[in-house]
């Protein structure tokens, strides 16, 4: 049972926080670009710095949830992972400096949708972490903490 606590506390919680923070940072940079507080080169280089690591972490979390049998988490992360794979294969994953203003509104909406999805993911992780913690403290008498899911 120690593996479940390790999975939720050490792997899923920091990963969800990191994904949420990087996406929030990208939305913030796009908002600054729209308000003309930052130039297009700086904005695209700052966002492009986080794109590939975010894709890798998101894909790794999705695969890890698949292999460990956490189906709700897998199905929550699967659509974004598939969309990331599609953008990477089409080579649309990086923001181009010369055309950053053309797709600014669409990029911001996409990242806001990802931000909402990562927030839902974080809420699920915190809920599961709480269930596991209650089980380990002995407050709950149920034998299987995954019986709620």
Secondary structure, 3 states (H helix, E strand, C coil): CHHHHHHHHHHHHHHHHHHHHHHHHHHHHHHHHHCCCCCHHHHHHHHHHHHHHHHHHHHHHHHHHHHHCCHHHHHHHHHHHHHHHHHHHCCCCCCCCCCCCCCHHHHHHHHHHHHHHHHHHHHHHHHHHHHHHHHHHCCCCCCCHHHHC
